[in-house]
Amino acid sequence: MGILRKTVDKLTRIGTKTGRKTARTSQTVADAAADKAAEARPSPNPATNLLIADLALRGGGQLLRHAVERGLLGKAYTPEKAKKLVKGRTMGQTLVGTAIARIATRSIPGALIVGGGMLAKTLYDRKRGKEASEEGRKTIEQQARRGSP
């Protein structure tokens, strides 16, 4: 028992020393990474960096959204017409879509209200059948005309 006890104590001391060195080394690595990240920022002013990041995210999100919309519309329409449809949206349509998306993503009740409204509209359109189809086709044609240069 005495030898086993001494071995365990010795291993514990070695582990503690190594743990301290590892902690110091990881702290040094973390400091170096923070310094490197500070050098990579476009501006020394954090408010400017936040503004740049916000603009980049919004612009990237908008490009991604348009690409996804064109891709989804591309299944039913030609790529040119899909591009015109996305481009032909009015400011009102864009604002309403943004507001509805914001309501749906901010809370569970908002998501339920928006989801329920979409379900109700879909069921209503299905009930109306050909009338809804014709009305939608006319709306799409007007939107495509607005998107033409």
C-alpha positions in Angstrom: 0.0 0.0 0.0 2.8 2.4 0.8 4.3 2.2 -2.7 0.9 2.6 -4.4 0.2 5.7 -2.2 3.6 7.3 -3.1 3.0 6.7 -6.8 -0.4 8.3 -6.8 0.9 11.3 -4.9 3.8 11.7 -7.3 1.4 11.5 -10.3 -0.9 14.0 -8.8 1.9 16.5 -8.3 3.1 16.0 -11.9 -0.4 16.5 -13.2 -0.8 19.7 -11.2 2.4 21.2 -12.5 1.5 20.2 -16.1 -2.0 21.6 -15.6 -0.6 25.0 -14.6 1.7 25.0 -17.6 -1.1 24.1 -19.8 -3.3 26.8 -18.4 -0.5 29.4 -18.9 0.1 28.1 -22.5 -3.5 28.2 -23.4 -3.8 31.8 -22.0 -0.8 32.8 -24.1 -2.4 31.3 -27.2 -5.7 33.0 -26.4 -3.9 36.4 -26.0 -2.1 35.9 -29.3 -5.4 35.0 -31.1 -7.1 38.1 -29.6 -4.2 40.3 -30.8 -4.3 38.7 -34.3 -8.1 39.3 -34.4 -7.6 42.9 -33.4 -5.2 43.4 -36.3 -7.7 41.8 -38.7 -10.5 44.3 -37.9 -11.1 47.0 -40.6 -11.2 49.9 -38.1 -9.9 50.5 -34.6 -13.3 51.9 -33.7 -15.6 49.1 -32.5 -18.8 51.1 -33.5 -17.5 51.3 -37.1 -16.7 47.6 -37.1 -20.2 46.8 -35.9 -21.7 49.0 -38.6 -19.6 47.2 -41.3 -20.6 43.8 -40.0 -24.2 44.8 -39.9 -24.1 46.1 -43.5 -22.3 42.9 -44.7 -24.8 40.6 -43.0 -27.8 42.5 -44.4 -26.3 42.7 -47.9 -25.3 39.0 -47.8 -28.7 38.0 -46.4 -30.5 40.0 -49.1 -28.4 38.4 -51.9 -29.0 34.9 -50.4 -32.8 35.6 -50.1 -33.0 36.7 -53.7 -31.1 33.7 -54.9 -33.3 31.3 -52.9 -36.5 33.1 -54.2 -35.3 32.8 -57.8 -34.4 29.2 -57.3 -37.9 28.4 -55.9 -39.6 30.4 -58.6 -37.3 28.7 -61.2 -39.3 25.5 -60.8 -42.4 27.1 -62.2 -41.0 29.9 -64.3 -38.1 30.5 -66.6 -35.0 32.0 -64.9 -35.5 35.3 -66.6 -39.1 35.6 -65.4 -38.2 34.5 -61.9 -35.6 37.3 -61.8 -38.2 39.8 -63.0 -40.7 38.6 -60.3 -38.1 39.1 -57.6 -37.1 42.5 -58.9 -40.7 43.6 -59.5 -41.8 43.5 -55.9 -43.1 46.8 -54.6 -41.8 48.5 -51.5 -45.1 47.7 -49.8 -44.7 44.0 -50.6 -41.2 44.0 -49.3 -42.1 45.9 -46.0 -45.1 43.6 -45.4 -43.0 40.5 -46.0 -40.3 41.8 -43.6 -42.8 42.7 -40.9 -44.6 39.3 -41.1 -41.2 37.5 -41.0 -40.2 39.5 -38.0 -43.4 38.8 -36.1 -43.1 35.1 -36.9 -39.5 34.9 -35.7 -39.7 36.9 -32.6 -42.2 34.8 -30.5 -44.1 31.6 -30.5 -47.5 33.3 -30.5 -46.3 35.4 -33.5 -45.2 32.2 -35.3 -48.6 30.6 -34.5 -50.5 33.7 -35.8 -48.5 34.0 -39.0 -48.6 30.2 -39.6 -52.3 30.1 -39.0 -52.9 33.0 -41.3 -50.8 31.3 -44.1 -52.8 28.1 -43.6 -56.1 30.0 -43.7 -55.1 31.8 -46.9 -54.0 28.5 -48.5 -57.2 26.8 -47.6 -59.2 29.8 -48.8 -57.4 29.8 -52.2 -57.9 26.1 -52.6 -61.6 26.5 -52.0 -61.8 29.2 -54.6 -59.8 27.0 -57.1 -59.7 28.5 -60.6 -60.6 32.0 -59.4 -57.6 32.1 -57.1 -55.4 30.7 -59.8 -56.4 33.3 -62.3 -56.1 36.1 -59.8 -52.6 34.9 -58.8 -51.6 34.7 -62.4 -52.6 38.3 -63.1 -50.8 39.5 -60.0 -47.6 37.6 -61.1 -47.8 39.1 -64.6 -48.1 42.6 -63.2 -45.2 42.0 -60.9 -43.1 40.6 -63.7 -43.9 43.7 -65.8 -42.7 46.0 -63.0 -39.4 44.0 -62.8 -38.7 44.5 -66.5 -36.1 47.2 -67.3 
